[in-house]
Amino acid sequence: MARPLPDVLKIQWPEAAPCPPADTDAALDRAAGLLRAGGIVAVPTETVYGLAADALDAEAVAGIFRAKGRPATNPLIVHVRDADMARGLAGTWPRAADAIAAKLWPGPVTVVVPRGPAIPDIVTAGGPTVALRCPDHRLTRRLIEKAGRPLAAPSANRSEAASPTTAAHVLESLGSRIDLILDGGPCDRGIESTVVDCTLAPPRILRPGPMSREQVERAVGGPVVWPDVIDADTAPLRSPGLHSRHYSPRTPLDIPAHPAAHVSALLAAGVRVGWMTRDAADPVVRKLSAARELVVVPMPESPADYARLLYATLHALDRRELGRIVVDPLPAAEPWRAVRDRLSRAATPPPPGSPATPT
């Protein structure tokens, strides 16, 4: 017998209110009870929606991997209420992690530290380190407090798919595979957290995100390494988001050097195209946009605004039954690095013979 779809409970907490409304608190109580019982719950954060389970319960965490179809080699980020909870999960607490927690938490930055004995192997992909984050979403922090547990919470979507930034994205991707969805509205940041390996000196950024290298360097009071290439084939990984294919829409995605010419060629071949462009006012783009088989999506000039809309745009284009999504190349400047990272992984084709390989 098929499982029913999960309930979707709206949660809110007006900024001026000292406590959340009664219906929101009741929804959090229900979610906390499910988490303590080994269930999995989709929760909002400022980055993307996470699929949460009790991080100290190996069988509950296994439910995340089953629901997502996630490979066991891909570690999870553990979400904590505050730095005190984080320190209790670490084997040791490096100086860089202490500085980041003191100056940038709660926020969209994850620290990788030596793993403490309470963390199950499944959370860290069997590795000696654990990734910890205190989310800048007070309802999610209140849920952690109510559950009395740290929460392992990767993005609430099928493995390799575009991350969810709304509760509707979660429901569409995971459906009856999960127990409950807490709907906190659209995510503010729109892409996953910056991940910093604090076990090294100097610290090393493993995954770019909303928190810039400059912000991390100011927090730690020194240089932070940002390597051009990270070997994602070496196990165990210390951070999620390192596999070459990730964050991918169902529709094949291209980032051509000359997007107008590429779009023209696709249209000439009879392909329906969605074009994410920052040059929608350009005469060439406007001329091409008259084609019935082309959907032009103007994208923001600001990297932060672009990031906020990225996954929502990919989800929307996926619903248009297109043959291809085309994205303009983005600036090489560092503020665009996180968005470029997500798009380059989204554009990586699946391995030959994979079920996701286009036919």
KANOR-V75669 format. One record per residue. N is the residue number from 1. RES is the residue in one small letter. PHI is phi in whole degrees, -180 to 180 (none if undefined). NEAR is the number of other C-alpha atoms within 10 Angstrom. Layout:
[[N;RES;PHI;NEAR] [N;RES;PHI;NEAR]]
This chain:
[[1;m;none;3] [2;a;-69;6] [3;r;-72;10] [4;p;-72;11] [5;l;-65;15] [6;p;-73;18] [7;d;-66;14] [8;v;-115;16] [9;l;-108;18] [10;k;-75;14] [11;i;-129;21] [12;q;-153;16] [13;w;-151;15] [14;p;-54;9] [15;e;-54;8] [16;a;-80;7] [17;a;-86;8] [18;p;-70;8] [19;c;-134;12] [20;p;-69;19] [21;p;-58;13] [22;a;-61;10] [23;d;-69;13] [24;t;-68;19] [25;d;-62;19] [26;a;-66;14] [27;a;-64;19] [28;l;-66;23] [29;d;-62;16] [30;r;-64;16] [31;a;-64;27] [32;a;-63;23] [33;g;-63;14] [34;l;-63;18] [35;l;-66;27] [36;r;-65;17] [37;a;-88;14] [38;g;94;18] [39;g;-82;21] [40;i;-124;28] [41;v;-133;25] [42;a;-82;28] [43;v;-129;27] [44;p;-80;31] [45;t;-136;28] [46;e;-74;22] [47;t;-92;29] [48;v;-139;26] [49;y;-72;32] [50;g;-108;27] [51;l;-103;28] [52;a;-100;30] [53;a;-147;31] [54;d;-60;28] [55;a;-68;26] [56;l;-97;21] [57;d;-111;21] [58;a;-60;16] [59;e;-70;15] [60;a;-63;20] [61;v;-64;25] [62;a;-59;17] [63;g;-63;19] [64;i;-63;25] [65;f;-62;20] [66;r;-67;15] [67;a;-64;20] [68;k;-86;21] [69;g;67;13] [70;r;-88;17] [71;p;-67;12] [72;a;-67;16] [73;t;-81;19] [74;n;-101;23] [75;p;-71;26] [76;l;-112;27] [77;i;-91;27] [78;v;-99;27] [79;h;-96;27] [80;v;-123;26] [81;r;-74;23] [82;d;-163;19] [83;a;-66;19] [84;d;-62;10] [85;m;-64;15] [86;a;-62;24] [87;r;-61;19] [88;g;-70;14] [89;l;-100;24] [90;a;-94;21] [91;g;-71;17] [92;t;-136;14] [93;w;-122;19] [94;p;-62;19] [95;r;-59;13] [96;a;-64;27] [97;a;-64;26] [98;d;-63;18] [99;a;-68;17] [100;i;-65;25] [101;a;-63;25] [102;a;-70;14] [103;k;-108;15] [104;l;-121;19] [105;w;-98;17] [106;p;-66;20] [107;g;175;21] [108;p;-84;23] [109;v;-138;27] [110;t;-112;33] [111;v;-107;30] [112;v;-102;28] [113;v;-135;27] [114;p;-58;19] [115;r;-80;22] [116;g;-87;18] [117;p;-69;12] [118;a;-75;13] [119;i;-82;20] [120;p;-68;18] [121;d;-55;16] [122;i;-63;21] [123;v;-68;27] [124;t;-103;25] [125;a;57;21] [126;g;79;18] [127;g;-85;17] [128;p;-87;15] [129;t;-123;26] [130;v;-133;29] [131;a;-98;28] [132;l;-128;30] [133;r;-148;28] [134;c;-107;27] [135;p;-71;24] [136;d;-89;19] [137;h;-144;19] [138;r;-68;18] [139;l;-69;23] [140;t;-69;24] [141;r;-65;21] [142;r;-67;17] [143;l;-62;23] [144;i;-60;23] [145;e;-64;15] [146;k;-66;18] [147;a;-72;21] [148;g;68;15] [149;r;-139;21] [150;p;-70;27] [151;l;-117;31] [152;a;-73;27] [153;a;-153;24] [154;p;-75;28] [155;s;-61;30] [156;a;-88;32] [157;n;-154;26] [158;r;-66;20] [159;s;-56;20] [160;e;77;24] [161;a;-81;20] [162;a;-60;26] [163;s;-68;31] [164;p;-91;29] [165;t;-118;31] [166;t;-139;22] [167;a;-64;25] [168;a;-64;15] [169;h;-61;20] [170;v;-62;25] [171;l;-61;22] [172;e;-66;13] [173;s;-82;20] [174;l;-110;18] [175;g;49;19] [176;s;-79;16] [177;r;-76;19] [178;i;-124;26] [179;d;-94;19] [180;l;-165;25] [181;i;-124;28] [182;l;-97;26] [183;d;-97;20] [184;g;-103;23] [185;g;85;16] [186;p;-64;21] [187;c;-74;21] [188;d;-72;19] [189;r;-89;21] [190;g;92;27] [191;i;-133;30] [192;e;-70;28] [193;s;-65;24] [194;t;-69;23] [195;v;-114;26] [196;v;-121;30] [197;d;-81;26] [198;c;-93;26] [199;t;-83;19] [200;l;-108;14] [201;a;-128;14] [202;p;-73;15] [203;p;-60;23] [204;r;-127;19] [205;i;-79;24] [206;l;-91;25] [207;r;-141;24] [208;p;-71;26] [209;g;-162;27] [210;p;-64;25] [211;m;-86;19] [212;s;-77;17] [213;r;-61;21] [214;e;-60;12] [215;q;-64;14] [216;v;-66;23] [217;e;-64;18] [218;r;-62;15] [219;a;-67;18] [220;v;-87;21] [221;g;73;12] [222;g;-176;13] [223;p;-70;15] [224;v;-129;22] [225;v;-82;16] [226;w;-130;15] [227;p;-67;10] [228;d;-72;6] [229;v;-133;8] [230;i;-120;13] [231;d;-76;10] [232;a;-87;16] [233;d;-93;11] [234;t;-92;9] [235;a;-99;12] [236;p;-84;17] [237;l;-73;22] [238;r;-100;28] [239;s;-145;26] [240;p;-72;20] [241;g;81;24] [242;l;-104;19] [243;h;-66;16] [244;s;-63;19] [245;r;-106;19] [246;h;-167;24] [247;y;59;28] [248;s;-94;25] [249;p;-71;21] [250;r;-67;23] [251;t;-77;23] [252;p;-56;20] [253;l;-121;24] [254;d;-119;22] [255;i;-126;18] [256;p;-78;14] [257;a;-66;11] [258;h;-125;10] [259;p;-63;19] [260;a;-62;17] [261;a;-65;12] [262;h;-66;15] [263;v;-62;25] [264;s;-58;15] [265;a;-66;12] [266;l;-65;18] [267;l;-63;17] [268;a;-64;10] [269;a;-87;9] [270;g;83;10] [271;v;-91;16] [272;r;-80;21] [273;v;-126;26] [274;g;-109;27] [275;w;-119;26] [276;m;-92;24] [277;t;-133;22] [278;r;-94;18] [279;d;-122;16] [280;a;-61;16] [281;a;-84;11] [282;d;-62;10] [283;p;-57;10] [284;v;-65;12] [285;v;-65;17] [286;r;-64;13] [287;k;-67;10] [288;l;-66;17] [289;s;-65;16] [290;a;-72;11] [291;a;-68;14] [292;r;-65;10] [293;e;-90;17] [294;l;-121;21] [295;v;-112;19] [296;v;-98;20] [297;v;-115;17] [298;p;-67;13] [299;m;-110;21] [300;p;-69;17] [301;e;-81;12] [302;s;-85;12] [303;p;-63;21] [304;a;-67;19] [305;d;-69;14] [306;y;-62;19] [307;a;-60;25] [308;r;-62;23] [309;l;-98;20] [310;l;-55;22] [311;y;-69;26] [312;a;-60;20] [313;t;-68;17] [314;l;-62;22] [315;h;-62;21] [316;a;-65;12] [317;l;-69;22] [318;d;-60;19] [319;r;-83;10] [320;r;-92;13] [321;e;54;12] [322;l;-91;18] [323;g;-91;18] [324;r;-159;21] [325;i;-108;25] [326;v;-116;22] [327;v;-123;22] [328;d;-62;18] [329;p;-58;18] [330;l;-100;16] [331;p;-58;11] [332;a;-81;9] [333;a;-63;8] [334;e;-59;14] [335;p;-59;18] [336;w;-93;20] [337;r;-61;19] [338;a;-65;23] [339;v;-68;21] [340;r;-60;19] [341;d;-60;18] [342;r;-64;25] [343;l;-70;23] [344;s;-65;19] [345;r;-73;19] [346;a;-65;26] [347;a;-85;22] [348;t;-69;16] [349;p;-70;18] [350;p;-68;18] [351;p;-61;10] [352;p;-55;9] [353;g;86;8] [354;s;-68;9] [355;p;-59;9] [356;a;-85;14] [357;t;-67;12] [358;p;-61;13] [359;t;-110;4]]
